[in-house]
Amino acid sequence: MPEDAPADFASLGLREELLQTLREVGYETPTPIQAATIPPLLTGRDVVGLAQTGTGKTAAFALPVLDRLDLSQKKPQALVLAPTRELALQVCEAFEHYSAGVPGVKVLPVYGGQSYGVQLSALRRGVHVVVGTPGRVIDHLNRGTLDLSELRFLVLDEADEMLNMGFAEDVDTILAETPQDKNVALFSATMPAQIRRMSKQYLHDPLEITVKSKTTTSADTTQRYLIVSYPQKVEALTRILEVEEFDAMIVFVRTKNETETLAEKLRARGYSAMAINGDLGQAQRERTVGQLKAGTLDILVATDVAARGLDVDRISHVVNFDIPTDTESYVHRIGRTGRAGRKGDAISFVTPRERHLLRAIEKATRQPLTQMQMPTVEDINVRRLARFDAAITQALGSEDLGFYRDVVGHYVNEYDVPEADVAAALAVVAQGDSPFMLDQAQEPAPEPAARATYRIAVGKRQKIGPRQIVGALANEGGLKSKDFGHIDIRADHTLVELPANLPAETWKKLRKTRISGKLIELTLDTGSKPHKPRHKSGHHKDHHKGKKKR
C-alpha cells in the first residue's frame, strides 16, 4: 500500500453529494486507511483493514456504503456489527453525518438497553443501514423482525474486540443469515487466528490493508491525568476550571447526549459552554466555532467526530472528560491544543478501572503522563483571592475611579460609616448570592484505595451474578463490601475490581475459592494480553442450536 494518501477525496471516486458534505465539514485530505479502502470497496471488492480506532476507518467504510446505496429499497442493504453500544452509536452518528447531503438515507442503531418498540417501528418503515451489537441483532433475527435477505454490504468493526468479548458464535450466526454475494469489510486492530479464519471463511479474495498508527504528540503540550471516580468527574472539572489559567478549552466526551448534558451543567455553574456534536447543523457549527474564535465562548464540549478538523488558536486546554479507548483518538484530541508553537495543556480523567487505557496511551506515545491531584478547597480559595486582587488592581486604573470615589465619599459623610466598611459592602453587592470562599466541608470524600482488575474463570455460562461473586470472595477471602469495585461478567470469565495490593494470605485463600463448583483461578488482569480463545465445545447458547454454519 502506498504511504502517500491522495491529495483529496475527489480522486477516490466518490459521488459529488458526499464530496460536498466532506468539504462543508472541513475534510480535505483522506487518511491512509481511507485512501486505501474506499476505492476497492466502491468496486465491490472485499477488504480486510488492520487499523486502530481513530485512524479514520469509520469513514473508510461508511462513505463507499453511502455511495452505493439504492434509496428506493426499503429492506436493509448494509449491516455494521460493532462490539459495544457506544461504538454502534458512534458509527451511526458518523453515517448520519456523512449522509447529510444525500436526502432520504435512513440509519438505525440496534443495541441492547433500548426498547424494542423504537427499533421495530423503524424497521417496519424501512431502513437502509443497520448498525448494531451482535446480541440485539440476533434477537431481531430470532423474532423475524430483521430481514437480511437483500443485504449488499456487511462491515465487521473492531472484529478482534468482538471475539474478545465472546461474540464469535454470534457473529457466525449472523453471517449465516446473510446472502453469499454481499460485499464484506472486516476491520481489526490485530490479526489473531480467529480473525484469519473468519476472513478466509466469509470474505472472497479480500484485499488486506495495514495502516500503522501515528502516535506522535506535540512536545509543546503538557500531558497530565487525574484519577477520579465517575460521580466526581463534574466536580473535578469545575475545580480545574477554577484554578487553571485557560483561554479556551475543548472537553471531550464519548457520546453526543453527554455533550449536551455536560454543557448544560457547566452553564449552570456560570461558565460559557456549548455542545458540538453530529446533530449540530453546519450553520450552527460555524456560528459556535466563530464564537470560540472571537472569545465570546470559552468551552466546547465535543465528541471525536464533531471536533475533527477543528483548528482554533485560542484553545489552550483539552480535557478528556472520558478517556479515549485508543491511542489514535487520544493523539487527535490533544492535537487541538499546542498548535503553531504555542504551549498547550491536556488533562485526562481516568477512573480506577481505566488505568489500563492510561498505560496503553503512555506505551504507544512513549511519553509518560504526569499525575495531578484534584484541586482542594484551599487551592480554589487562594485562586479566588488572587483573581479578586487582580480585579481591584485593574479597576484602580479606570478613568471612572474619580466618579465612584465621590460616590463613596458622599455615603461616608452622609451615614458616618468607615470607608473600609463601605468597600466591604460594595464587594458583597458585587459578589451577589454566591459565596466568595468555599467551605472545607465542601471537600469531596477521599477516593477509595487503589484498585486493580482481577480475572476469575467463571462467567455467564456458570449462570452466576454479582451476588454470588461478592459472597464467595468476601466469605473466603475476608473482603469487605467497600473492597469491591466494578464487576464485569462475561461469557466464560469475570473481571472484578479489588484492592491493588491484596495480602498474600488473601491471595492464597482466593486461589482455592470455588463458585458454582468451579475453581475461580484468580489472576491479575493486566489489560494487555488477549483473552483466552473459546474452543471448548458444549457451551453454545440455545439460539445457536440446530443452526447450520457456512
VMD Tcl script that draws the C-alpha trace (Angstrom):
set ca {
  {0.00 0.00 0.00}
  {1.44 3.40 -0.89}
  {2.47 5.59 2.01}
  {1.21 8.84 0.48}
  {-2.53 9.48 0.54}
  {-4.25 11.14 -2.44}
  {-4.41 14.91 -2.37}
  {-8.19 15.00 -1.94}
  {-11.32 12.85 -1.66}
  {-12.39 13.66 -5.23}
  {-9.64 11.40 -6.56}
  {-11.16 8.40 -4.75}
  {-14.25 8.22 -6.98}
  {-16.96 9.27 -4.50}
  {-20.15 10.91 -5.77}
  {-20.48 14.68 -5.66}
  {-23.11 14.79 -2.89}
  {-20.72 13.08 -0.49}
  {-17.79 15.23 -1.59}
  {-19.83 18.36 -0.92}
  {-20.63 17.18 2.61}
  {-16.96 16.43 3.26}
  {-16.00 19.91 2.06}
  {-18.62 21.52 4.28}
  {-17.32 19.79 7.42}
  {-13.72 20.61 6.60}
  {-12.47 17.18 5.49}
  {-9.74 17.85 2.93}
  {-7.24 15.00 2.76}
  {-8.14 11.33 3.23}
  {-6.27 9.36 5.85}
  {-4.16 6.38 4.72}
  {-6.87 3.84 5.64}
  {-9.48 5.88 3.73}
  {-7.25 6.27 0.67}
  {-6.54 2.54 0.55}
  {-10.00 1.22 1.43}
  {-12.55 3.44 -0.33}
  {-11.59 2.67 -3.98}
  {-11.74 -1.16 -3.69}
  {-15.00 -1.02 -1.71}
  {-16.51 1.21 -4.39}
  {-15.74 -1.51 -6.95}
  {-17.25 -4.23 -4.74}
  {-14.07 -5.92 -3.56}
  {-13.89 -7.39 -0.05}
  {-11.42 -5.73 2.29}
  {-9.57 -6.64 5.50}
  {-8.32 -3.49 7.22}
  {-5.78 -3.72 10.04}
  {-6.04 -0.37 11.76}
  {-6.66 1.11 15.19}
  {-9.73 3.11 16.10}
  {-9.06 6.75 15.37}
  {-7.34 6.19 12.01}
  {-10.48 7.26 10.14}
  {-11.74 3.76 9.38}
  {-15.39 4.63 10.00}
  {-15.38 6.97 7.03}
  {-13.38 4.36 5.13}
  {-16.38 2.03 5.06}
  {-19.27 4.48 5.59}
  {-18.53 6.61 2.52}
  {-18.43 3.76 -0.05}
  {-21.56 2.20 1.50}
  {-23.41 5.51 1.23}
  {-22.14 5.95 -2.31}
  {-23.64 2.64 -3.45}
  {-26.98 2.64 -1.58}
  {-30.22 2.17 -3.50}
  {-32.58 4.55 -1.69}
  {-35.65 3.05 -3.34}
  {-35.13 -0.22 -1.46}
  {-36.70 -0.46 2.00}
  {-35.05 -3.62 3.30}
  {-31.63 -3.17 4.97}
  {-28.80 -3.01 2.46}
  {-25.92 -2.55 4.89}
  {-25.23 -4.09 8.29}
  {-22.43 -2.85 10.52}
  {-21.61 -5.03 13.55}
  {-19.88 -3.31 16.47}
  {-18.83 -4.83 19.81}
  {-20.34 -2.16 22.09}
  {-23.35 0.11 22.25}
  {-21.07 3.16 22.44}
  {-19.24 2.25 19.24}
  {-22.51 1.40 17.47}
  {-23.89 4.84 18.33}
  {-20.66 6.50 17.24}
  {-20.73 4.70 13.87}
  {-24.41 5.54 13.43}
  {-23.68 9.19 14.15}
  {-20.88 9.14 11.56}
  {-23.22 7.66 8.91}
  {-25.77 10.39 9.59}
  {-23.03 12.99 9.48}
  {-21.63 11.87 6.13}
  {-25.09 11.43 4.55}
  {-26.21 15.00 5.26}
  {-26.02 15.78 1.54}
  {-27.92 12.63 0.49}
  {-31.58 13.16 1.48}
  {-33.58 10.10 2.41}
  {-30.83 7.91 3.88}
  {-32.17 6.08 6.95}
  {-29.74 4.70 9.52}
  {-30.87 2.68 12.55}
  {-28.80 1.83 15.65}
  {-29.76 -1.54 17.12}
  {-28.43 -2.32 20.60}
  {-29.42 -3.74 23.96}
  {-30.79 -1.42 26.61}
  {-33.07 0.42 24.17}
  {-36.73 -0.54 23.93}
  {-37.69 -2.81 21.05}
  {-40.57 -0.53 20.11}
  {-38.36 2.21 18.67}
  {-36.32 -0.29 16.67}
  {-39.33 -2.28 15.44}
  {-41.20 0.77 14.18}
  {-38.12 1.96 12.29}
  {-37.59 -1.46 10.73}
  {-41.23 -1.59 9.63}
  {-40.91 1.82 7.95}
  {-37.73 0.71 6.21}
  {-34.05 1.47 6.81}
  {-31.01 1.41 4.55}
  {-28.25 0.90 7.12}
  {-28.41 -1.03 10.39}
  {-25.62 -0.51 12.94}
  {-25.89 -2.93 15.82}
  {-24.34 -5.07 18.50}
  {-24.35 -8.84 17.84}
  {-26.68 -9.74 20.70}
  {-29.52 -7.40 19.73}
  {-29.12 -8.19 16.00}
  {-29.57 -11.89 16.78}
  {-32.63 -11.08 18.90}
  {-34.21 -9.38 15.89}
  {-33.26 -12.27 13.62}
  {-34.88 -14.73 16.01}
  {-38.02 -12.56 16.19}
  {-38.15 -12.31 12.41}
  {-38.10 -8.50 12.59}
  {-34.79 -8.04 10.76}
  {-34.70 -9.19 7.14}
  {-31.18 -9.54 5.75}
  {-32.22 -11.24 2.53}
  {-31.32 -8.21 0.40}
  {-28.17 -7.26 2.28}
  {-25.44 -5.94 -0.02}
  {-22.83 -4.69 2.45}
  {-21.54 -6.17 5.69}
  {-18.99 -4.46 7.94}
  {-17.34 -6.06 10.96}
  {-15.93 -3.18 13.01}
  {-13.32 -3.95 15.67}
  {-13.70 -7.66 14.95}
  {-10.91 -8.62 17.36}
  {-12.72 -6.89 20.22}
  {-15.95 -8.70 19.33}
  {-14.16 -12.01 19.64}
  {-12.51 -10.97 22.91}
  {-15.96 -10.20 24.30}
  {-17.25 -13.65 23.43}
  {-19.26 -12.81 20.30}
  {-17.60 -15.32 17.94}
  {-20.62 -17.64 17.78}
  {-22.99 -14.69 17.48}
  {-21.05 -13.33 14.51}
  {-21.06 -16.75 12.85}
  {-24.81 -17.00 13.34}
  {-25.43 -13.56 11.85}
  {-23.17 -14.17 8.87}
  {-25.00 -17.41 8.16}
  {-28.19 -15.36 7.69}
  {-26.71 -13.07 5.04}
  {-26.56 -13.53 1.24}
  {-23.47 -15.10 -0.27}
  {-22.84 -12.33 -2.80}
  {-22.50 -9.45 -0.33}
  {-19.57 -7.05 -0.13}
  {-17.69 -7.56 3.17}
  {-15.31 -5.24 5.01}
  {-13.58 -6.51 8.15}
  {-11.65 -4.14 10.41}
  {-9.45 -5.26 13.25}
  {-6.54 -3.85 15.25}
  {-4.77 -7.23 15.16}
  {-4.92 -10.42 13.10}
  {-5.30 -13.37 15.53}
  {-6.07 -16.87 14.25}
  {-9.84 -16.45 14.69}
  {-9.88 -13.29 12.58}
  {-7.80 -15.01 9.91}
  {-10.27 -17.93 9.92}
  {-13.23 -15.59 9.64}
  {-11.58 -13.76 6.77}
  {-10.98 -16.96 4.81}
  {-14.47 -18.27 5.54}
  {-16.61 -15.24 4.78}
  {-14.58 -12.95 2.53}
  {-13.85 -13.55 -1.15}
  {-10.30 -12.75 -2.26}
  {-10.05 -9.82 0.17}
  {-7.57 -7.00 -0.22}
  {-5.56 -6.80 3.02}
  {-4.67 -3.26 4.09}
  {-2.41 -2.45 7.03}
  {-2.11 1.05 8.44}
  {0.41 1.88 11.09}
  {-0.76 4.07 13.92}
  {0.55 7.60 14.25}
  {1.15 8.16 17.90}
  {3.22 11.32 17.98}
  {2.17 14.03 20.40}
  {3.39 17.62 20.43}
  {6.29 18.46 22.71}
  {4.56 21.80 23.33}
  {1.65 20.09 25.08}
  {1.84 19.27 28.80}
  {0.04 16.00 29.44}
  {-1.49 15.23 32.85}
  {-4.04 12.83 34.25}
  {-6.34 12.74 37.25}
  {-7.58 9.55 38.91}
  {-11.22 10.27 39.68}
  {-14.37 8.23 40.20}
  {-17.14 8.66 37.67}
  {-19.56 10.50 40.03}
  {-16.84 13.05 40.86}
  {-15.98 13.97 37.26}
  {-18.16 17.09 37.07}
  {-16.86 18.35 40.41}
  {-13.29 17.67 39.29}
  {-13.80 19.57 36.03}
  {-15.38 22.52 37.86}
  {-12.42 22.75 40.22}
  {-9.91 22.54 37.37}
  {-11.73 25.40 35.63}
  {-11.37 27.40 38.85}
  {-7.61 27.01 39.25}
  {-6.29 26.63 35.69}
  {-5.36 29.67 33.64}
  {-7.01 28.90 30.32}
  {-8.00 30.87 27.27}
  {-10.38 28.40 25.57}
  {-10.98 24.72 26.20}
  {-12.37 21.62 24.49}
  {-13.86 18.96 26.76}
  {-14.18 15.57 25.04}
  {-16.90 13.07 25.92}
  {-17.87 9.78 24.26}
  {-21.47 10.39 23.13}
  {-23.44 13.29 21.70}
  {-26.00 13.07 24.53}
  {-23.22 13.64 27.03}
  {-22.13 16.80 25.20}
  {-25.48 18.46 25.85}
  {-25.71 17.22 29.45}
  {-22.24 18.38 30.44}
  {-22.52 21.73 28.62}
  {-25.76 22.43 30.50}
  {-24.11 21.60 33.85}
  {-21.21 23.94 33.08}
  {-23.55 26.78 32.09}
  {-25.45 26.27 35.36}
  {-22.12 26.85 37.14}
  {-21.58 30.14 35.35}
  {-19.28 29.07 32.51}
  {-19.68 29.98 28.86}
  {-20.05 26.49 27.37}
  {-21.67 24.98 24.27}
  {-22.07 21.46 22.94}
  {-20.87 20.47 19.49}
  {-21.91 17.10 18.09}
  {-23.16 15.35 14.99}
  {-26.71 16.70 15.45}
  {-25.48 20.27 15.02}
  {-26.25 21.74 11.61}
  {-23.38 23.18 9.61}
  {-24.57 26.77 10.06}
  {-24.86 26.33 13.84}
  {-21.47 24.60 13.96}
  {-19.88 27.52 12.12}
  {-21.51 30.03 14.49}
  {-20.31 28.09 17.53}
  {-16.74 27.82 16.26}
  {-16.87 31.52 15.32}
  {-17.89 32.39 18.90}
  {-14.98 30.34 20.21}
  {-12.55 32.15 17.92}
  {-13.98 35.55 18.83}
  {-13.76 34.95 22.57}
  {-17.50 35.10 23.30}
  {-17.43 31.36 24.05}
  {-14.81 29.69 26.25}
  {-15.65 25.98 26.45}
  {-16.69 23.46 23.78}
  {-17.99 20.07 24.89}
  {-17.48 17.77 21.93}
  {-17.35 14.25 20.55}
  {-14.45 12.98 18.46}
  {-16.45 13.08 15.22}
  {-17.67 16.64 15.80}
  {-14.26 18.03 16.70}
  {-12.44 16.62 13.71}
  {-10.72 19.35 11.74}
  {-11.35 21.94 14.47}
  {-8.43 24.38 14.43}
  {-8.74 27.34 16.81}
  {-5.60 29.05 18.10}
  {-7.35 30.14 21.32}
  {-7.64 26.55 22.56}
  {-5.12 26.33 25.40}
  {-6.55 23.26 27.15}
  {-8.01 19.91 26.14}
  {-9.78 17.85 28.81}
  {-10.56 14.19 28.16}
  {-13.63 14.02 30.40}
  {-13.97 10.46 29.08}
  {-10.56 9.00 28.29}
  {-10.48 7.60 24.75}
  {-10.21 3.85 24.29}
  {-7.48 4.08 21.65}
  {-4.25 5.98 21.25}
  {-5.09 7.41 17.83}
  {-8.10 9.21 19.24}
  {-6.02 10.48 22.15}
  {-3.40 11.92 19.82}
  {-6.10 13.50 17.65}
  {-7.81 15.09 20.66}
  {-4.79 16.66 22.31}
  {-3.62 17.84 18.90}
  {-6.36 20.52 19.17}
  {-4.05 22.43 21.53}
  {-0.36 23.35 21.49}
  {-0.63 24.43 17.84}
  {1.66 26.72 15.88}
  {4.38 26.55 18.51}
  {2.09 27.64 21.35}
  {2.03 25.89 24.70}
  {-0.93 23.65 25.41}
  {-2.30 21.54 28.26}
  {-4.04 18.19 28.08}
  {-5.76 16.70 31.13}
  {-7.30 13.21 31.09}
  {-9.80 11.91 33.65}
  {-9.08 8.28 34.45}
  {-11.40 6.17 36.58}
  {-9.78 3.40 38.63}
  {-10.98 0.74 36.17}
  {-9.48 2.69 33.22}
  {-5.86 2.58 34.35}
  {-5.06 0.11 31.57}
  {-6.09 2.72 28.98}
  {-3.65 5.16 30.56}
  {-0.86 2.59 30.37}
  {-1.68 1.88 26.72}
  {-1.51 5.59 25.86}
  {1.83 6.02 27.63}
  {3.25 2.94 25.91}
  {2.08 3.94 22.45}
  {3.10 7.60 22.66}
  {6.31 6.81 24.56}
  {5.51 9.77 26.76}
  {4.59 9.46 30.44}
  {1.61 11.45 31.68}
  {2.08 13.33 34.95}
  {-0.43 12.58 37.68}
  {-2.20 15.57 39.18}
  {-4.44 15.86 42.21}
  {-7.93 17.27 42.35}
  {-7.69 20.94 43.38}
  {-8.55 21.34 47.05}
  {-10.87 23.88 48.66}
  {-7.78 25.77 49.79}
  {-6.39 25.83 46.22}
  {-9.66 27.28 44.94}
  {-9.89 29.91 47.70}
  {-6.31 31.06 47.05}
  {-7.09 31.36 43.34}
  {-10.29 33.30 44.00}
  {-8.45 35.75 46.23}
  {-5.79 36.22 43.55}
  {-8.45 36.96 40.92}
  {-10.15 39.40 43.30}
  {-6.84 41.18 43.89}
  {-6.22 41.37 40.15}
  {-9.70 42.80 39.52}
  {-9.15 45.51 42.13}
  {-5.75 46.37 40.68}
  {-7.25 46.68 37.21}
  {-10.15 48.81 38.49}
  {-7.73 51.22 40.20}
  {-6.56 52.24 36.75}
  {-10.07 53.00 35.50}
  {-10.95 56.50 34.27}
  {-14.22 56.28 36.24}
  {-12.41 55.90 39.55}
  {-12.83 59.58 40.43}
  {-16.60 59.46 40.00}
  {-17.00 56.41 42.23}
  {-14.63 57.90 44.81}
  {-17.05 60.83 45.08}
  {-19.99 58.41 45.42}
  {-18.29 56.55 48.26}
  {-17.24 59.82 49.88}
  {-20.84 61.01 49.80}
  {-22.01 57.84 51.55}
  {-19.27 58.07 54.20}
  {-20.18 61.67 55.02}
  {-23.92 61.08 54.87}
  {-24.06 57.98 57.08}
  {-20.81 58.28 59.06}
  {-19.56 54.84 58.02}
  {-15.82 53.98 57.71}
  {-14.53 53.73 54.12}
  {-13.31 50.18 54.74}
  {-16.84 49.08 55.67}
  {-18.26 50.72 52.55}
  {-15.67 48.96 50.38}
  {-16.56 45.64 52.02}
  {-20.27 46.27 51.44}
  {-19.63 47.02 47.76}
  {-17.74 43.73 47.48}
  {-20.79 41.94 48.94}
  {-23.03 43.62 46.37}
  {-20.68 42.66 43.54}
  {-20.45 39.04 44.70}
  {-24.21 38.53 44.84}
  {-25.69 35.40 46.43}
  {-22.84 33.02 45.61}
  {-20.29 32.58 48.42}
  {-16.87 34.10 47.79}
  {-14.93 31.33 49.57}
  {-15.58 27.62 49.65}
  {-16.09 25.89 52.98}
  {-13.84 22.99 53.95}
  {-17.00 20.92 54.37}
  {-17.29 21.00 50.56}
  {-14.12 18.93 50.22}
  {-15.05 15.68 48.44}
  {-14.78 12.39 50.22}
  {-11.41 10.73 49.75}
  {-11.09 8.31 46.89}
  {-11.13 4.63 47.82}
  {-7.87 2.75 47.98}
  {-6.29 1.99 44.64}
  {-7.89 -0.94 42.88}
  {-6.73 -3.36 40.24}
  {-8.69 -5.57 37.88}
  {-8.64 -9.30 38.55}
  {-9.81 -12.14 36.35}
  {-11.73 -15.15 37.61}
  {-12.53 -18.20 35.49}
  {-16.31 -18.20 35.95}
  {-18.86 -16.26 33.93}
  {-22.30 -16.26 32.37}
  {-22.00 -19.90 31.37}
  {-21.95 -20.81 35.07}
  {-25.17 -18.76 35.47}
  {-23.73 -16.55 38.18}
  {-24.43 -12.95 39.12}
  {-22.62 -10.27 41.14}
  {-24.21 -11.52 44.37}
  {-22.58 -14.97 44.09}
  {-19.21 -13.45 43.20}
  {-19.20 -10.93 46.05}
  {-20.46 -13.54 48.50}
  {-17.80 -16.12 47.61}
  {-14.88 -13.69 47.56}
  {-15.97 -11.95 50.74}
  {-16.57 -15.18 52.67}
  {-13.44 -16.98 51.51}
  {-11.04 -14.03 51.27}
  {-12.24 -11.92 54.17}
  {-13.02 -8.96 51.89}
  {-15.42 -6.16 52.82}
  {-18.13 -4.62 50.63}
  {-16.01 -1.45 50.25}
  {-13.23 -3.57 48.69}
  {-15.33 -4.34 45.61}
  {-15.43 -2.10 42.55}
  {-16.86 -2.77 39.12}
  {-17.84 -6.34 38.24}
  {-17.94 -7.25 34.53}
  {-19.40 -10.72 33.95}
  {-18.56 -12.11 30.51}
  {-19.21 -15.40 28.73}
  {-16.56 -17.61 30.34}
  {-14.82 -15.28 32.79}
  {-15.41 -12.24 35.00}
  {-13.37 -9.10 35.64}
  {-13.57 -7.83 39.22}
  {-12.05 -4.70 40.73}
  {-10.39 -5.43 44.08}
  {-7.69 -3.71 46.16}
  {-4.48 -3.46 44.16}
  {-2.35 -4.81 47.00}
  {-4.10 -7.95 48.18}
  {-2.38 -9.56 51.20}
  {-0.56 -12.82 50.49}
  {-2.95 -14.71 52.78}
  {-5.97 -13.36 50.86}
  {-4.37 -14.38 47.56}
  {-3.83 -17.87 48.90}
  {-7.43 -18.24 50.07}
  {-8.99 -16.83 46.90}
  {-6.98 -19.06 44.59}
  {-8.66 -22.04 46.26}
  {-12.13 -20.48 46.12}
  {-14.88 -22.13 44.05}
  {-18.06 -20.61 42.65}
  {-20.78 -22.98 41.47}
  {-18.30 -25.78 41.99}
  {-15.70 -24.30 39.62}
  {-12.25 -23.13 40.75}
  {-12.06 -19.39 40.05}
  {-8.32 -19.35 39.19}
  {-7.82 -15.77 40.35}
  {-5.24 -13.84 38.29}
  {-4.32 -10.20 37.87}
  {-5.71 -8.83 34.58}
  {-3.09 -6.56 33.02}
  {-5.30 -5.42 30.18}
  {-2.51 -6.10 27.70}
  {-2.87 -9.76 26.89}
  {-5.71 -11.14 24.79}
  {-8.46 -13.15 26.33}
  {-8.25 -16.88 26.08}
  {-9.86 -18.30 22.93}
  {-13.06 -20.16 23.40}
  {-12.52 -23.52 21.70}
  {-14.31 -25.80 24.12}
  {-17.44 -27.45 22.87}
  {-20.73 -27.71 24.62}
  {-21.02 -24.05 25.53}
  {-23.26 -22.76 22.78}
  {-26.23 -20.60 23.55}
  {-29.67 -22.05 22.95}
  {-30.36 -19.91 19.90}
  {-27.35 -21.44 18.19}
  {-28.61 -24.97 18.47}
  {-29.55 -26.51 15.17}
  {-28.15 -23.57 13.20}
  {-26.05 -24.57 10.27}
  {-22.89 -22.51 9.85}
  {-21.41 -21.69 6.50}
}
mol new
graphics top color blue
foreach p $ca { graphics top sphere $p radius 0.5 }
foreach p [lrange $ca 0 end-1] q [lrange $ca 1 end] { graphics top cylinder $p $q radius 0.2 }
display resetview
